[in-house]
Amino acid sequence: MIKAEFLVSHERDILGFHIKGHSGFDSSGRDIICAFVSSAAYMTANTVTEIIGADAVAEDNDGEMLVRVEKKDAEKCRIIFEGLKLHLINTEEQYPNYLKVIFTEV
């Protein structure tokens, strides 16, 4: 199962996300859930770092991705993070055995 964890401040601002795991929906290279989640995560990470230019940590390591912005950049990144959240929650509703979305206060 893929675990998509949104990192939220005490004020409920999304400061980033941490995604790890494999869905197990199909074999490697044929898994539409993994492809779907990966594509959305990369688009979000690239938008945050390259388009918005936020001060961010962005790491991709062996199927695990972490993106986290500084509190000062949370508002600039709000729309893209909210879009990813909606996208993943909708996917979780359609494929609950393959994706879990959680929220962690940081």
C-alpha positions in Angstrom: 0.0 0.0 0.0 1.1 3.5 -0.7 1.1 5.8 2.3 0.7 9.5 1.4 1.3 11.7 4.5 0.5 15.4 4.4 2.6 17.5 6.8 0.4 20.2 8.4 1.2 23.0 10.8 -0.7 23.7 14.0 -2.7 26.3 12.0 -3.6 23.6 9.4 -1.3 24.9 6.6 0.0 22.1 4.5 3.8 22.3 4.6 4.5 19.3 2.4 4.1 15.6 1.9 5.9 12.3 2.3 4.9 9.5 0.0 6.2 5.9 0.3 5.4 2.4 -0.5 4.1 0.5 -3.5 0.4 -0.1 -4.2 0.6 -3.7 -5.2 -2.2 -3.1 -7.7 -0.2 -4.7 -10.5 3.4 -5.7 -11.3 6.2 -3.1 -11.6 5.8 -1.1 -14.8 2.1 -1.9 -15.1 0.8 -0.5 -11.8 -1.5 2.4 -12.7 -1.9 3.4 -9.0 1.8 3.8 -8.5 2.1 5.7 -11.8 -0.8 7.9 -10.9 0.5 8.9 -7.5 4.1 9.3 -8.7 3.1 11.6 -11.6 1.0 13.8 -9.3 3.8 13.9 -6.7 6.5 14.8 -9.2 4.3 17.5 -10.7 3.7 19.0 -7.3 7.4 18.9 -6.3 8.5 20.5 -9.6 5.9 23.2 -9.3 6.8 24.0 -5.7 10.6 24.1 -6.4 10.9 25.3 -10.0 7.8 27.3 -10.7 6.9 28.8 -7.3 10.5 28.9 -6.2 9.7 28.0 -2.6 12.4 27.4 0.0 11.9 23.6 0.1 13.4 20.3 0.9 12.7 17.9 -2.0 14.0 14.4 -1.9 13.3 11.3 -4.0 15.0 8.2 -2.8 14.2 4.6 -3.8 10.4 5.0 -4.3 10.0 7.5 -1.4 9.4 11.2 -1.9 9.5 14.0 0.7 8.7 17.6 -0.1 8.6 20.2 2.7 8.4 24.0 2.6 9.3 26.5 5.2 6.3 28.1 7.0 6.9 31.4 5.2 6.2 29.7 1.9 3.1 27.8 2.9 0.7 30.3 1.4 2.5 30.4 -1.9 2.3 26.6 -2.1 -1.3 26.3 -0.7 -3.1 25.8 -4.0 -0.7 23.1 -5.4 -0.7 21.2 -2.1 -4.5 21.4 -1.9 -4.7 20.1 -5.4 -2.5 17.2 -4.6 -4.5 16.5 -1.5 -7.8 16.4 -3.4 -6.3 14.3 -6.1 -4.9 11.7 -3.7 -8.1 11.6 -1.5 -10.2 11.0 -4.6 -7.8 8.2 -5.6 -7.9 6.7 -2.1 -11.8 6.7 -2.3 -11.6 4.7 -5.6 -8.8 2.4 -4.5 -8.9 2.1 -0.7 -6.8 -1.1 -0.6 -3.9 0.5 -2.4 -3.6 4.1 -1.1 -3.9 5.6 2.4 -3.8 9.4 2.9 -3.0 10.7 6.4 -2.3 14.0 8.0 0.5 14.6 10.5 1.0 17.8 12.5 4.6 19.0 12.4 
